Amino acid sequence: MRAALLAGRWLYLLVLWLTLASAAGAGSLEIRAARAVVSVQALTTTANVTLPYHWDREHRSHPGSAQFDMAFTMPEVSLQQLGEPFGIYFARIGNTADVWLNGTLLARLGDTAIADADDFSKSPQYVSIPPQLLMQQNLLTIHLHADGGRRGGLSRVVLGPESEVLPLFLEGDLVHKRPAHIRASPLNWVTPDAAPILALHGTQDTYVAYEQSVWLLERLLGAGVPAELETIPGAGHGFKGADADRADTRAIAWLDRWLMSPAPK
C-alpha cells in the first residue's frame, strides 16, 4: 500500500519538477521546487512552490505547518557511488522539522508539535542518508512547523555523496577547513552524559574506517560511558546475509538491555 502511494506521488512530482532539480556536483543534485501542503490560521492550501520558501514573507509572520514533497531522480554517477555515505544539506529548515526519505524517517529536528520552542532555522543543517534507502526514483518529504516572526522556512536542498555535500555544511573541505571538520567529529562531542553506545563495524569498510569505531569506543569508555564494539570480520559498509542477522540480533539485545531493563544502581 505504501509502495503504491509513493509510486503515485513520484509520478506526479517527477513530471512536474524534472527541470527544477539540477546537478550541484559530480554526484549531487540541488532540489529547487516542491509540492507544498500548507496550513495557516485554520486554512489549508496545496500548491507547487519554488525554493527557497520564506515562511514569514509568504504568510505575514503567522505561524503554521507544512508538508513539502520533493521527488527526484538520482544522477547516474550517484547510483555508482551508493556504497559510500550520502547526505542532505539545508541552508535553512524549520523552525522545527521531520525529514523523511522514501517513507523512512531520517531526522527529527525538534518537536513539530510544540510552538515557539526549538529553532533549527538559525543555522544550516546536515542529515545523513543510509545509502540503502536511495533508489533511482526517490521521494523526499519535509514535515515543517514555522513560528511567526522567527524566519522559518525551507531552503533549496542539496543531496549527494557525503564527500561533496558535507563540505557545504562545514564551509569547506578538509584541506581548507580542517578545524571545522575536527570540531564536527563525534570524538569531540563525547561527554559522561552520553547514552550507552553500541558500535557495529565491519573490518573491510572502505568508506568509514574500522579504526574510527575503535577510537570512538576508547573515547566513550574514557568518559565513563557504557559502550561496546561489535566487530564483524570481513564485512564492508553495510551488512548483508549472516552479517546483517548478526548485527540485528546484537542491536536488539543492546536496546533490550538498556531500554527494557531497570537502570543499574
C-alpha atoms as an extended CHARMM CRD file, in Angstrom:
* protein
*
       265  EXT
         1         1  MET       CA              0.0000000000        0.0000000000        0.0000000000  PROA      1               0.0000000000
         2         2  ARG       CA              2.7270000000        2.4180000000        0.9990000000  PROA      2               0.0000000000
         3         3  ALA       CA              4.7560000000        1.4800000000       -2.0970000000  PROA      3               0.0000000000
         4         4  ALA       CA              1.7650000000        2.1720000000       -4.3530000000  PROA      4               0.0000000000
         5         5  LEU       CA              1.1410000000        5.5170000000       -2.6800000000  PROA      5               0.0000000000
         6         6  LEU       CA              4.7730000000        6.5460000000       -3.0470000000  PROA      6               0.0000000000
         7         7  ALA       CA              4.8150000000        5.4690000000       -6.6940000000  PROA      7               0.0000000000
         8         8  GLY       CA              1.8010000000        7.6280000000       -7.4710000000  PROA      8               0.0000000000
         9         9  ARG       CA              3.2810000000       10.6720000000       -5.7860000000  PROA      9               0.0000000000
        10        10  TRP       CA              6.6220000000       10.1230000000       -7.5510000000  PROA      10              0.0000000000
        11        11  LEU       CA              4.9920000000       10.0120000000      -10.9770000000  PROA      11              0.0000000000
        12        12  TYR       CA              3.1400000000       13.2740000000      -10.4100000000  PROA      12              0.0000000000
        13        13  LEU       CA              6.0560000000       15.1050000000       -8.8640000000  PROA      13              0.0000000000
        14        14  LEU       CA              8.6950000000       13.8840000000      -11.2990000000  PROA      14              0.0000000000
        15        15  VAL       CA              6.7350000000       15.1330000000      -14.2980000000  PROA      15              0.0000000000
        16        16  LEU       CA              6.2770000000       18.4790000000      -12.5900000000  PROA      16              0.0000000000
        17        17  TRP       CA              9.8630000000       19.0900000000      -11.4390000000  PROA      17              0.0000000000
        18        18  LEU       CA             12.0580000000       17.3320000000      -13.9490000000  PROA      18              0.0000000000
        19        19  THR       CA             13.5830000000       20.6910000000      -14.8900000000  PROA      19              0.0000000000
        20        20  LEU       CA             13.7150000000       22.0100000000      -11.2960000000  PROA      20              0.0000000000
        21        21  ALA       CA             16.4660000000       19.7660000000       -9.9640000000  PROA      21              0.0000000000
        22        22  SER       CA             19.9630000000       20.4750000000      -11.1900000000  PROA      22              0.0000000000
        23        23  ALA       CA             23.3660000000       18.9020000000      -10.6540000000  PROA      23              0.0000000000
        24        24  ALA       CA             25.2340000000       20.5630000000       -7.7860000000  PROA      24              0.0000000000
        25        25  GLY       CA             28.3850000000       18.4840000000       -8.0910000000  PROA      25              0.0000000000
        26        26  ALA       CA             29.6650000000       15.3960000000       -9.8630000000  PROA      26              0.0000000000
        27        27  GLY       CA             27.2770000000       13.1280000000       -7.9480000000  PROA      27              0.0000000000
        28        28  SER       CA             24.9750000000       15.5220000000       -6.1050000000  PROA      28              0.0000000000
        29        29  LEU       CA             21.8710000000       17.4990000000       -7.0720000000  PROA      29              0.0000000000
        30        30  GLU       CA             20.0470000000       20.6300000000       -5.9540000000  PROA      30              0.0000000000
        31        31  ILE       CA             16.2840000000       20.4500000000       -5.4820000000  PROA      31              0.0000000000
        32        32  ARG       CA             14.6420000000       23.7900000000       -6.2380000000  PROA      32              0.0000000000
        33        33  ALA       CA             10.9030000000       23.0570000000       -6.0630000000  PROA      33              0.0000000000
        34        34  ALA       CA              8.3510000000       21.1730000000       -4.0060000000  PROA      34              0.0000000000
        35        35  ARG       CA              4.7000000000       20.2720000000       -3.7530000000  PROA      35              0.0000000000
        36        36  ALA       CA              3.5610000000       22.0290000000       -0.5560000000  PROA      36              0.0000000000
        37        37  VAL       CA              0.5180000000       21.4330000000        1.6260000000  PROA      37              0.0000000000
        38        38  VAL       CA              0.4080000000       24.4350000000        3.9720000000  PROA      38              0.0000000000
        39        39  SER       CA             -1.8270000000       25.0690000000        6.9880000000  PROA      39              0.0000000000
        40        40  VAL       CA             -2.0390000000       28.6020000000        8.3920000000  PROA      40              0.0000000000
        41        41  GLN       CA             -4.8420000000       30.0730000000       10.5270000000  PROA      41              0.0000000000
        42        42  ALA       CA             -7.1120000000       27.0290000000       10.0620000000  PROA      42              0.0000000000
        43        43  LEU       CA             -6.7770000000       27.2560000000        6.2560000000  PROA      43              0.0000000000
        44        44  THR       CA             -5.0240000000       24.5180000000        4.2790000000  PROA      44              0.0000000000
        45        45  THR       CA             -3.7990000000       25.0810000000        0.7220000000  PROA      45              0.0000000000
        46        46  THR       CA             -1.8780000000       22.9630000000       -1.7630000000  PROA      46              0.0000000000
        47        47  ALA       CA              0.4720000000       24.4680000000       -4.3340000000  PROA      47              0.0000000000
        48        48  ASN       CA              3.6240000000       23.9480000000       -6.3380000000  PROA      48              0.0000000000
        49        49  VAL       CA              6.3150000000       26.1790000000       -4.8480000000  PROA      49              0.0000000000
        50        50  THR       CA              9.8570000000       27.1310000000       -5.6970000000  PROA      50              0.0000000000
        51        51  LEU       CA             12.6210000000       27.0260000000       -3.1090000000  PROA      51              0.0000000000
        52        52  PRO       CA             13.7430000000       28.7740000000       -1.0110000000  PROA      52              0.0000000000
        53        53  TYR       CA             10.4140000000       29.1400000000        0.7620000000  PROA      53              0.0000000000
        54        54  HSD       CA             10.4510000000       32.1340000000        3.1600000000  PROA      54              0.0000000000
        55        55  TRP       CA              7.7120000000       31.4820000000        5.7140000000  PROA      55              0.0000000000
        56        56  ASP       CA              7.2910000000       34.9710000000        7.1950000000  PROA      56              0.0000000000
        57        57  ARG       CA              7.2620000000       36.5460000000        3.7480000000  PROA      57              0.0000000000
        58        58  GLU       CA              4.6600000000       34.1130000000        2.4290000000  PROA      58              0.0000000000
        59        59  HSD       CA              2.3940000000       34.1620000000        5.4900000000  PROA      59              0.0000000000
        60        60  ARG       CA              2.8790000000       37.6110000000        7.0440000000  PROA      60              0.0000000000
        61        61  SER       CA              4.5970000000       36.1300000000       10.1030000000  PROA      61              0.0000000000
        62        62  HSD       CA              1.6510000000       33.9000000000       11.0390000000  PROA      62              0.0000000000
        63        63  PRO       CA              2.6660000000       30.5030000000       12.4770000000  PROA      63              0.0000000000
        64        64  GLY       CA              1.7200000000       27.2950000000       10.7250000000  PROA      64              0.0000000000
        65        65  SER       CA              2.7940000000       23.9360000000        9.3970000000  PROA      65              0.0000000000
        66        66  ALA       CA              3.5500000000       22.4330000000        6.0100000000  PROA      66              0.0000000000
        67        67  GLN       CA              4.4660000000       19.2690000000        4.1830000000  PROA      67              0.0000000000
        68        68  PHE       CA              6.9270000000       19.6270000000        1.3130000000  PROA      68              0.0000000000
        69        69  ASP       CA              7.1700000000       16.6960000000       -1.1410000000  PROA      69              0.0000000000
        70        70  MET       CA             10.1720000000       16.6000000000       -3.4670000000  PROA      70              0.0000000000
        71        71  ALA       CA             10.5370000000       13.8280000000       -5.9980000000  PROA      71              0.0000000000
        72        72  PHE       CA             13.9450000000       13.4200000000       -7.5940000000  PROA      72              0.0000000000
        73        73  THR       CA             15.9170000000       11.1080000000       -9.8430000000  PROA      73              0.0000000000
        74        74  MET       CA             19.4100000000       10.1560000000       -8.7240000000  PROA      74              0.0000000000
        75        75  PRO       CA             22.1330000000       11.1070000000      -11.2460000000  PROA      75              0.0000000000
        76        76  GLU       CA             23.6980000000        8.0910000000      -12.9020000000  PROA      76              0.0000000000
        77        77  VAL       CA             27.0770000000        8.8860000000      -11.3790000000  PROA      77              0.0000000000
        78        78  SER       CA             25.4750000000        8.8900000000       -7.9110000000  PROA      78              0.0000000000
        79        79  LEU       CA             23.9720000000        5.4550000000       -8.4630000000  PROA      79              0.0000000000
        80        80  GLN       CA             27.5170000000        4.2150000000       -8.9870000000  PROA      80              0.0000000000
        81        81  GLN       CA             28.5200000000        5.6900000000       -5.6030000000  PROA      81              0.0000000000
        82        82  LEU       CA             25.7660000000        4.2080000000       -3.4640000000  PROA      82              0.0000000000
        83        83  GLY       CA             28.2390000000        2.2220000000       -1.3730000000  PROA      83              0.0000000000
        84        84  GLU       CA             29.5270000000        5.4050000000        0.2680000000  PROA      84              0.0000000000
        85        85  PRO       CA             27.7530000000        7.6810000000        2.7720000000  PROA      85              0.0000000000
        86        86  PHE       CA             25.2830000000       10.2360000000        1.3960000000  PROA      86              0.0000000000
        87        87  GLY       CA             23.8490000000       13.3470000000        2.9860000000  PROA      87              0.0000000000
        88        88  ILE       CA             21.4360000000       16.2750000000        2.6610000000  PROA      88              0.0000000000
        89        89  TYR       CA             22.3650000000       19.9070000000        3.2070000000  PROA      89              0.0000000000
        90        90  PHE       CA             19.7970000000       22.5220000000        4.2230000000  PROA      90              0.0000000000
        91        91  ALA       CA             20.9390000000       26.1340000000        4.3420000000  PROA      91              0.0000000000
        92        92  ARG       CA             17.6920000000       26.7150000000        6.2660000000  PROA      92              0.0000000000
        93        93  ILE       CA             14.9960000000       24.3940000000        7.5770000000  PROA      93              0.0000000000
        94        94  GLY       CA             12.4540000000       24.9120000000       10.3140000000  PROA      94              0.0000000000
        95        95  ASN       CA             11.8280000000       26.2510000000       12.7740000000  PROA      95              0.0000000000
        96        96  THR       CA             11.3160000000       22.5340000000       13.5180000000  PROA      96              0.0000000000
        97        97  ALA       CA             11.0600000000       19.7060000000       11.0120000000  PROA      97              0.0000000000
        98        98  ASP       CA             10.9620000000       15.9670000000       10.3590000000  PROA      98              0.0000000000
        99        99  VAL       CA             12.9340000000       14.7190000000        7.3510000000  PROA      99              0.0000000000
       100       100  TRP       CA             11.6850000000       11.5950000000        5.5360000000  PROA      100             0.0000000000
       101       101  LEU       CA             13.1400000000        9.7250000000        2.5660000000  PROA      101             0.0000000000
       102       102  ASN       CA             11.1160000000        7.0860000000        0.7310000000  PROA      102             0.0000000000
       103       103  GLY       CA              8.8750000000        6.5890000000        3.7590000000  PROA      103             0.0000000000
       104       104  THR       CA             11.7010000000        6.3270000000        6.3170000000  PROA      104             0.0000000000
       105       105  LEU       CA             12.3320000000        8.9610000000        8.9890000000  PROA      105             0.0000000000
       106       106  LEU       CA             15.8930000000       10.2820000000        8.6420000000  PROA      106             0.0000000000
       107       107  ALA       CA             15.9590000000       13.0570000000       11.2400000000  PROA      107             0.0000000000
       108       108  ARG       CA             13.7710000000       14.8560000000       13.7330000000  PROA      108             0.0000000000
       109       109  LEU       CA             14.8520000000       18.4770000000       14.1410000000  PROA      109             0.0000000000
       110       110  GLY       CA             12.9490000000       19.4580000000       17.2660000000  PROA      110             0.0000000000
       111       111  ASP       CA              9.2950000000       18.7350000000       18.0040000000  PROA      111             0.0000000000
       112       112  THR       CA              6.9500000000       19.9780000000       15.2930000000  PROA      112             0.0000000000
       113       113  ALA       CA              4.0300000000       19.7780000000       17.7280000000  PROA      113             0.0000000000
       114       114  ILE       CA              5.4730000000       22.3800000000       20.1000000000  PROA      114             0.0000000000
       115       115  ALA       CA              5.4010000000       26.0520000000       19.0800000000  PROA      115             0.0000000000
       116       116  ASP       CA              7.9500000000       28.7260000000       19.9750000000  PROA      116             0.0000000000
       117       117  ALA       CA             10.4980000000       26.2590000000       21.3060000000  PROA      117             0.0000000000
       118       118  ASP       CA             13.4380000000       24.8730000000       19.3090000000  PROA      118             0.0000000000
       119       119  ASP       CA             14.6870000000       26.8350000000       16.3150000000  PROA      119             0.0000000000
       120       120  PHE       CA             16.7410000000       24.8420000000       13.8320000000  PROA      120             0.0000000000
       121       121  SER       CA             16.4090000000       27.5440000000       11.1800000000  PROA      121             0.0000000000
       122       122  LYS       CA             19.0850000000       29.6210000000       12.8940000000  PROA      122             0.0000000000
       123       123  SER       CA             21.8810000000       27.6210000000       11.3000000000  PROA      123             0.0000000000
       124       124  PRO       CA             22.4260000000       25.2040000000        8.3930000000  PROA      124             0.0000000000
       125       125  GLN       CA             21.6190000000       21.5390000000        8.9590000000  PROA      125             0.0000000000
       126       126  TYR       CA             23.1620000000       18.3170000000        7.6310000000  PROA      126             0.0000000000
       127       127  VAL       CA             21.3050000000       14.9960000000        7.6100000000  PROA      127             0.0000000000
       128       128  SER       CA             22.9890000000       11.6780000000        6.8340000000  PROA      128             0.0000000000
       129       129  ILE       CA             21.3640000000        9.1740000000        4.4540000000  PROA      129             0.0000000000
       130       130  PRO       CA             21.8660000000        5.4010000000        4.7210000000  PROA      130             0.0000000000
       131       131  PRO       CA             22.8390000000        4.5270000000        1.1240000000  PROA      131             0.0000000000
       132       132  GLN       CA             20.4590000000        1.5530000000        1.0220000000  PROA      132             0.0000000000
       133       133  LEU       CA             17.4800000000        3.9340000000        1.2130000000  PROA      133             0.0000000000
       134       134  LEU       CA             18.3040000000        5.6020000000       -2.1010000000  PROA      134             0.0000000000
       135       135  MET       CA             16.8520000000        4.3780000000       -5.3690000000  PROA      135             0.0000000000
       136       136  GLN       CA             16.7690000000        5.7040000000       -8.9030000000  PROA      136             0.0000000000
       137       137  GLN       CA             13.4210000000        7.4140000000       -8.2060000000  PROA      137             0.0000000000
       138       138  ASN       CA             13.0060000000        8.9220000000       -4.7310000000  PROA      138             0.0000000000
       139       139  LEU       CA             10.6420000000       10.9900000000       -2.6150000000  PROA      139             0.0000000000
       140       140  LEU       CA             11.9750000000       13.4020000000       -0.0020000000  PROA      140             0.0000000000
       141       141  THR       CA              9.3330000000       14.7370000000        2.4060000000  PROA      141             0.0000000000
       142       142  ILE       CA              9.7140000000       17.5130000000        4.9560000000  PROA      142             0.0000000000
       143       143  HSD       CA              7.1240000000       17.9970000000        7.7070000000  PROA      143             0.0000000000
       144       144  LEU       CA              7.7640000000       21.5080000000        8.9830000000  PROA      144             0.0000000000
       145       145  HSD       CA              6.4420000000       23.8200000000       11.6810000000  PROA      145             0.0000000000
       146       146  ALA       CA              7.2030000000       27.5380000000       11.4910000000  PROA      146             0.0000000000
       147       147  ASP       CA              6.6620000000       30.0650000000       14.2630000000  PROA      147             0.0000000000
       148       148  GLY       CA              5.6260000000       33.5810000000       13.3520000000  PROA      148             0.0000000000
       149       149  GLY       CA              8.4450000000       36.0920000000       13.0650000000  PROA      149             0.0000000000
       150       150  ARG       CA             11.2600000000       33.5470000000       13.5180000000  PROA      150             0.0000000000
       151       151  ARG       CA             12.4590000000       33.3860000000        9.9100000000  PROA      151             0.0000000000
       152       152  GLY       CA             11.4120000000       29.7940000000        9.3620000000  PROA      152             0.0000000000
       153       153  GLY       CA             11.0370000000       28.0530000000        6.0260000000  PROA      153             0.0000000000
       154       154  LEU       CA             12.9020000000       25.7690000000        3.6700000000  PROA      154             0.0000000000
       155       155  SER       CA             15.9270000000       26.4790000000        1.5120000000  PROA      155             0.0000000000
       156       156  ARG       CA             16.8990000000       24.7490000000       -1.6700000000  PROA      156             0.0000000000
       157       157  VAL       CA             18.0270000000       21.2090000000       -0.8590000000  PROA      157             0.0000000000
       158       158  VAL       CA             21.3880000000       19.7390000000       -1.8590000000  PROA      158             0.0000000000
       159       159  LEU       CA             21.6500000000       15.9480000000       -1.7760000000  PROA      159             0.0000000000
       160       160  GLY       CA             24.5280000000       13.6970000000       -2.7440000000  PROA      160             0.0000000000
       161       161  PRO       CA             27.6690000000       11.8610000000       -1.6290000000  PROA      161             0.0000000000
       162       162  GLU       CA             28.9620000000       12.9860000000        1.7570000000  PROA      162             0.0000000000
       163       163  SER       CA             32.2990000000       13.8820000000        0.1890000000  PROA      163             0.0000000000
       164       164  GLU       CA             30.5230000000       16.5750000000       -1.8710000000  PROA      164             0.0000000000
       165       165  VAL       CA             27.7250000000       17.6890000000        0.4710000000  PROA      165             0.0000000000
       166       166  LEU       CA             29.3830000000       17.7600000000        3.9010000000  PROA      166             0.0000000000
       167       167  PRO       CA             31.8800000000       20.4850000000        2.8400000000  PROA      167             0.0000000000
       168       168  LEU       CA             28.8870000000       22.7460000000        2.1220000000  PROA      168             0.0000000000
       169       169  PHE       CA             27.7800000000       22.3520000000        5.7300000000  PROA      169             0.0000000000
       170       170  LEU       CA             31.3000000000       22.8610000000        7.0970000000  PROA      170             0.0000000000
       171       171  GLU       CA             32.0250000000       25.6960000000        4.6270000000  PROA      171             0.0000000000
       172       172  GLY       CA             34.9650000000       23.9520000000        3.0250000000  PROA      172             0.0000000000
       173       173  ASP       CA             36.7820000000       20.6630000000        2.5180000000  PROA      173             0.0000000000
       174       174  LEU       CA             39.1970000000       19.0270000000        4.9300000000  PROA      174             0.0000000000
       175       175  VAL       CA             42.1820000000       20.8180000000        3.4160000000  PROA      175             0.0000000000
       176       176  HSD       CA             40.7560000000       24.3390000000        3.6760000000  PROA      176             0.0000000000
       177       177  LYS       CA             38.5040000000       23.9690000000        6.7450000000  PROA      177             0.0000000000
       178       178  ARG       CA             40.3080000000       21.3860000000        8.8320000000  PROA      178             0.0000000000
       179       179  PRO       CA             39.3540000000       22.8960000000       12.2450000000  PROA      179             0.0000000000
       180       180  ALA       CA             35.6500000000       22.7770000000       11.3320000000  PROA      180             0.0000000000
       181       181  HSD       CA             35.9230000000       19.1340000000       10.3000000000  PROA      181             0.0000000000
       182       182  ILE       CA             37.7160000000       18.3040000000       13.5470000000  PROA      182             0.0000000000
       183       183  ARG       CA             35.0380000000       20.0510000000       15.6190000000  PROA      183             0.0000000000
       184       184  ALA       CA             32.3570000000       18.0690000000       13.7660000000  PROA      184             0.0000000000
       185       185  SER       CA             33.9440000000       14.7440000000       14.7000000000  PROA      185             0.0000000000
       186       186  PRO       CA             31.8600000000       12.6130000000       17.1010000000  PROA      186             0.0000000000
       187       187  LEU       CA             35.0470000000       12.1260000000       19.1220000000  PROA      187             0.0000000000
       188       188  ASN       CA             34.8450000000       15.7450000000       20.2200000000  PROA      188             0.0000000000
       189       189  TRP       CA             31.2030000000       15.5180000000       21.3240000000  PROA      189             0.0000000000
       190       190  VAL       CA             31.5700000000       12.7000000000       23.8440000000  PROA      190             0.0000000000
       191       191  THR       CA             30.5380000000       13.5960000000       27.3980000000  PROA      191             0.0000000000
       192       192  PRO       CA             29.9280000000       11.4960000000       30.5290000000  PROA      192             0.0000000000
       193       193  ASP       CA             26.1950000000       12.1150000000       29.9930000000  PROA      193             0.0000000000
       194       194  ALA       CA             26.1280000000       10.3080000000       26.6290000000  PROA      194             0.0000000000
       195       195  ALA       CA             23.6980000000        7.4260000000       26.2000000000  PROA      195             0.0000000000
       196       196  PRO       CA             25.0760000000        3.8660000000       26.1230000000  PROA      196             0.0000000000
       197       197  ILE       CA             26.5780000000        3.2420000000       22.6940000000  PROA      197             0.0000000000
       198       198  LEU       CA             26.9080000000        0.0620000000       20.6460000000  PROA      198             0.0000000000
       199       199  ALA       CA             29.0740000000        0.3310000000       17.5350000000  PROA      199             0.0000000000
       200       200  LEU       CA             28.7610000000       -2.3080000000       14.8070000000  PROA      200             0.0000000000
       201       201  HSD       CA             31.5330000000       -2.1740000000       12.2280000000  PROA      201             0.0000000000
       202       202  GLY       CA             32.9780000000       -4.3690000000        9.5010000000  PROA      202             0.0000000000
       203       203  THR       CA             36.7350000000       -4.6730000000        9.2670000000  PROA      203             0.0000000000
       204       204  GLN       CA             36.6810000000       -4.2110000000        5.4730000000  PROA      204             0.0000000000
       205       205  ASP       CA             34.6530000000       -0.9810000000        5.4450000000  PROA      205             0.0000000000
       206       206  THR       CA             36.3160000000        1.1750000000        2.7770000000  PROA      206             0.0000000000
       207       207  TYR       CA             34.1660000000        4.2840000000        3.4070000000  PROA      207             0.0000000000
       208       208  VAL       CA             34.2300000000        4.6340000000        7.1960000000  PROA      208             0.0000000000
       209       209  ALA       CA             37.4300000000        3.1040000000        8.5150000000  PROA      209             0.0000000000
       210       210  TYR       CA             37.0020000000        0.4230000000       11.1680000000  PROA      210             0.0000000000
       211       211  GLU       CA             39.5310000000        2.2820000000       13.2990000000  PROA      211             0.0000000000
       212       212  GLN       CA             37.0370000000        5.1280000000       13.7390000000  PROA      212             0.0000000000
       213       213  SER       CA             34.7880000000        2.8860000000       15.8210000000  PROA      213             0.0000000000
       214       214  VAL       CA             37.8070000000        1.7760000000       17.8460000000  PROA      214             0.0000000000
       215       215  TRP       CA             38.6840000000        5.4100000000       18.5580000000  PROA      215             0.0000000000
       216       216  LEU       CA             35.0830000000        6.2400000000       19.4520000000  PROA      216             0.0000000000
       217       217  LEU       CA             34.8990000000        3.2960000000       21.8390000000  PROA      217             0.0000000000
       218       218  GLU       CA             38.0910000000        4.4030000000       23.5700000000  PROA      218             0.0000000000
       219       219  ARG       CA             36.7660000000        7.9540000000       23.9720000000  PROA      219             0.0000000000
       220       220  LEU       CA             33.3990000000        6.7610000000       25.3300000000  PROA      220             0.0000000000
       221       221  LEU       CA             34.9170000000        4.3560000000       27.8260000000  PROA      221             0.0000000000
       222       222  GLY       CA             37.3600000000        7.0380000000       28.8870000000  PROA      222             0.0000000000
       223       223  ALA       CA             34.4010000000        9.2800000000       29.7110000000  PROA      223             0.0000000000
       224       224  GLY       CA             32.7060000000        6.5470000000       31.7150000000  PROA      224             0.0000000000
       225       225  VAL       CA             30.0030000000        5.8530000000       29.1190000000  PROA      225             0.0000000000
       226       226  PRO       CA             28.8070000000        2.2390000000       28.7250000000  PROA      226             0.0000000000
       227       227  ALA       CA             29.9880000000        1.2610000000       25.2430000000  PROA      227             0.0000000000
       228       228  GLU       CA             30.8240000000       -1.8460000000       23.2310000000  PROA      228             0.0000000000
       229       229  LEU       CA             32.1120000000       -2.5830000000       19.7370000000  PROA      229             0.0000000000
       230       230  GLU       CA             30.7510000000       -5.4880000000       17.7280000000  PROA      230             0.0000000000
       231       231  THR       CA             33.4280000000       -6.3260000000       15.1780000000  PROA      231             0.0000000000
       232       232  ILE       CA             32.2110000000       -8.1240000000       12.0430000000  PROA      232             0.0000000000
       233       233  PRO       CA             35.2670000000       -9.6410000000       10.3000000000  PROA      233             0.0000000000
       234       234  GLY       CA             35.4170000000       -9.1870000000        6.5350000000  PROA      234             0.0000000000
       235       235  ALA       CA             32.2470000000       -7.0640000000        6.3130000000  PROA      235             0.0000000000
       236       236  GLY       CA             32.1410000000       -3.8600000000        4.3150000000  PROA      236             0.0000000000
       237       237  HSD       CA             29.9910000000       -0.7270000000        4.5950000000  PROA      237             0.0000000000
       238       238  GLY       CA             26.5200000000       -2.1000000000        5.2340000000  PROA      238             0.0000000000
       239       239  PHE       CA             25.7910000000       -5.6830000000        6.2240000000  PROA      239             0.0000000000
       240       240  LYS       CA             24.1950000000       -8.4940000000        4.2370000000  PROA      240             0.0000000000
       241       241  GLY       CA             23.1000000000      -12.0620000000        4.9090000000  PROA      241             0.0000000000
       242       242  ALA       CA             24.5010000000      -13.6050000000        8.0780000000  PROA      242             0.0000000000
       243       243  ASP       CA             26.3550000000      -10.3830000000        8.9090000000  PROA      243             0.0000000000
       244       244  ALA       CA             23.0870000000       -8.4250000000        8.8370000000  PROA      244             0.0000000000
       245       245  ASP       CA             21.3870000000      -11.0380000000       11.0400000000  PROA      245             0.0000000000
       246       246  ARG       CA             24.2520000000      -10.8390000000       13.4980000000  PROA      246             0.0000000000
       247       247  ALA       CA             24.1200000000       -7.0410000000       13.6010000000  PROA      247             0.0000000000
       248       248  ASP       CA             20.3370000000       -7.0160000000       14.0720000000  PROA      248             0.0000000000
       249       249  THR       CA             20.4890000000       -9.5580000000       16.8870000000  PROA      249             0.0000000000
       250       250  ARG       CA             23.2280000000       -7.6530000000       18.6640000000  PROA      250             0.0000000000
       251       251  ALA       CA             21.4620000000       -4.3030000000       18.2810000000  PROA      251             0.0000000000
       252       252  ILE       CA             18.1150000000       -5.6380000000       19.5710000000  PROA      252             0.0000000000
       253       253  ALA       CA             19.8200000000       -7.2210000000       22.5790000000  PROA      253             0.0000000000
       254       254  TRP       CA             21.5650000000       -3.9140000000       23.3170000000  PROA      254             0.0000000000
       255       255  LEU       CA             18.3230000000       -1.9460000000       23.1420000000  PROA      255             0.0000000000
       256       256  ASP       CA             16.5520000000       -4.5130000000       25.3290000000  PROA      256             0.0000000000
       257       257  ARG       CA             19.3490000000       -4.2870000000       27.8530000000  PROA      257             0.0000000000
       258       258  TRP       CA             19.2370000000       -0.5030000000       28.2060000000  PROA      258             0.0000000000
       259       259  LEU       CA             15.6310000000        0.3470000000       27.3970000000  PROA      259             0.0000000000
       260       260  MET       CA             13.6730000000       -2.6010000000       28.7740000000  PROA      260             0.0000000000
       261       261  SER       CA             15.6220000000       -3.2890000000       31.9560000000  PROA      261             0.0000000000
       262       262  PRO       CA             15.7840000000       -1.1290000000       35.1210000000  PROA      262             0.0000000000
       263       263  ALA       CA             18.7390000000        1.2480000000       35.1550000000  PROA      263             0.0000000000
       264       264  PRO       CA             21.7100000000       -0.2350000000       37.0390000000  PROA      264             0.0000000000
       265       265  LYS       CA             22.2310000000        1.2270000000       40.5080000000  PROA      265             0.0000000000
